[in-house]
Amino acid sequence: MIEYINATDFTYCQRLFHGRGHAYENLSHVNVDWLSPVILITLYQAVDEDWLLKQGQCLQELVSECTSVQVQRRYEKFSPTQVLLGEQVDGTIVNENGLSYHIELGRAQNSGLFLDMANGRSWVHQQSQGQNVLNLFAYTCAFSVAATAGGASQVVNIDLSKASLSKGRENHQLNKLAKKEGKQVVFEGVDIFKSNSRIKKYGKYDLLICDPPSFQKGSVNIERDYAKIIRRIPQWMHAGAKLMLCLNSPDLDEQFLKGEVARECPECVFEQRLDNPKVFKEAHQGKGLKVLIFTYLPSA
């Protein structure tokens, strides 16, 4: 596995190895992330423990800044995380393109920052100057941090999980953006599909970020529900607004999303697909993260 890891700059958090893209034979069950000072090995099936220890030792030698190698076993109930080598580190602060984010290890399945979205956050930072931004499925509000740091006039974060939004507030405070809370950064712990009036309250918007989960029992089935979001674009967005629509499902390709947009809001014009970070190599096109940019251009 180590031969595929060619990162040399460990200043920023990053994925070091992406086995889940099925691009490396017999390693589709392994991911490796750098969350300074932690190397996190994520396993999606059981492995030989001697092999695992050897990989951990090689990784620790590769990254001199590493003080802890941890393993998360996604194939077990509650996705437990354990220290393989080094110190016990339950939380850390990572840097990405000059912005900082809280990371939690061992408390939940996800650490608080999706590394495949690094290019999306960079795009949002570049697009946000003076913009009123709507961030749906905000999670820990990493996009909001990027937008606010990029000069957004307002960012409205919507997520059903108030605990995640609380982490989002902490991320803004971490980047000394807390002074903009209240007037310029809004956190609404509501159901997107049941709170249209709350969303419209802060609009209309110039930039939409929509990065939904593929499936959450009882709340989201994106194959069914994306249409509900797209058809509200005319209610939410100014003419000329930019839309960043994301799709994480390996079972749905970008044509699905383009088709939903064409049917539900044909005034949205496709502009480009953002590339994922190069490390997120996929053996089969369309299986990985899809990030599509549209412009809303209603007829006069």
PyMOL commands that set and color helices and strands:
alter all, ss='L'
color gray80, all
select helices_A, chain A and resi 2-4+19-21+49-62+115-127+142-149+162-174+178-180+192-194+196-201+222-230+233-236+254-264
alter helices_A, ss='H'
color red, helices_A
select strands_A, chain A and resi 14-18+30-35+38-43+68-73+81-86+91-96+99-104+132-136+154-158+185-188+205-210+215-216+220-221+237-247+268-273+290-296
alter strands_A, ss='S'
color yellow, strands_A
deselect
rebuild
show_as cartoon
